[in-house]
C-alpha cells in the first residue's frame, strides 16, 4: 500500500493503515478526515516530529497545509509521546482533512515525518482518490 518516495531519503514505515481502505487507490470521501495510522520504528532518538504532507496530481506536487492543531506530530502519537527512544516502535495518526470543495480526482499523498534536525524519520506515498 505504501511506496518509497523517489528522490526523498528516509525509512519506510513498518505499516500504513488507512481507515476503510483495503486496496489502493484509497478513496478519501469529501467532507471527512482521512485517518491514517503510520507504524514505524525510530532509527534514532526523536525529540520532535513534524508532519510534512504533499499532494501530487497532474504532474504537479503541492504542499498540503495541515490545521494548526495537527502540526506537532508528537501530539498525534498513539499511546506514546516524545521523546521517542531509538528502536522504539511508535504509531503516528495522520488526520487529513478532505474538504467538501476539493475536486474529485486521483492523487498521490506523500507524508514525511521529520525530526528535530529536519531529518526524515519515516516517509511514504499513498495512491488515493478524492470522492
N, C-alpha and C positions, 0 to 999 in steps of 0.2 A: 504494500500500500504506500510505502514511502520510498523515496529515492535520494541518492546523494545529489547535492547541488553542484552543477557544472561550474568549475572555476572557483567555488567557495569552499574554504577549508573548514573542517570541523567534523567531529564524530557523529555518526548516525545514532539516533535513539535506539533503545532495545525494542520498543514498540510504539506505535501511534494508533490510538483508538478514537475514531470519530463517531460520536453518538448517532445511532441509526444508520450507519454506513457499513456494509459488508464487502462491497466491491467498488472500485473506482471506475468512473469519476463519482465522488461523493456528492450527493445532492444537498445543497445548502438552501433551505427554504427562506424566502424573503420575509422580513419582519420578525426574525428569530435570531437568537445567538447560536452559532455553531459551537458545540462543545467538543474540544479535542484534548484527550489525555495523552501526554507525552512521557513515556518512561525512559529514563536514561541513567547511566552510571557516570558519576563525576570522575573525570580523569585527573582532577587536581582539587585543591581547596578552593571553594567558591564563597565569597562574602557578599556577592551581589549577582543578580540575574535580571537582565533587561531583554524583553522580547522585541525582536525586530521582524516585522511581517511585511512581505511584499506580495503583490498580485501581478501575475503575468498573463496577458491576453492580447491577441492580435499582433504579436511581435513587440509589445511594449511592456516594460516592467515598471510598476509604480509602487511607492511606499504606501502601506496601509496604516493609517494612524489609529492606534488603539485609544479608547477612552482613558482619561487620566487615572481612573481607579484600577486600571489593568496594566499600567506601565512598569510596575515593580513586580517582577517575576517571583521574588521571594514571598510576596503576599499570596501567590497562587500555587504554592506547593501543597500537594495533598498529603496531609499527615506529617508534614515536616516543615522546616524553616531554615533560613540562612543563619549562620554559615553552614555550608554543606561540606562534609569531610571527603577527602579523596577516597575513591572506590565506594562511596555511598550510593545506593540505588534510590532515586527520587522520581516523583511523578509531578509534572507541571501541568496545570489545567489552563489551556488557552480558551477563552470565551470570545469568539469573534462575532461582532455584531454584523448581521446581514440585513441592511436596511431595505425597507419596502420599495424605496425609489431606485434601487440598483436594477440595471437591465438584466434580463435573463441571458446568461452567457456561460460558455465554458472558460475556465481559467486554471492557472496553476497557483496554488497558495504556497509561499515559501516562508518558513519560520527559522530564524536564528535566535538562540538564547545566548546572549553574550555576558561575560563576567565583568568583574571589577576592573579588568585591564582591557576591556573591549575586545576580548578574545572569544571566539565561538566555543561554547561549552557543548552544544549539540545543534544540529540543523537537519531539516528535511524539506522535501517538496511533496505536495499532495495535489493530485488531479481532482478538480471539483467542477460543479455546475450550479450556478445560481438559478433557482427555480421559483 
